[in-house]
Amino acid sequence: MLSGYPEIKRVGLVNDEKKVDGRAEAVLVRIPEDLMQGLDALRRAETHPPTRPEMIRRILQAWIAQTPPKA
C-alpha cells in the first residue's frame, strides 16, 4: 500500500506470498469503452506505440509521481 493512499480491498483468488521469480503481480481491470478509446489514442500518439498494459503502467507512474500522498 502506498502511504497516504486508501487501501484497496483485494478480492477473489489471491496468493499473498511474494513471487520468487521477480515478476510483478498481475491485476485484472475492466475498462469502459470510452476510457479504452482514450488509452488507444494516447498509445497511437507515441513514436513507438506501447502495449496497453505498458501504457497503463506509464500513466500510473506519472500520476503517482505528480500526486503526493496526503500525510
Secondary structure, DSSP 8 states (H G I E B T S, - for coil): --TTS------SS---S--SS-----------HHHHHHHHHHHHTSSS---HHHHHHHHHHHHHHHS----
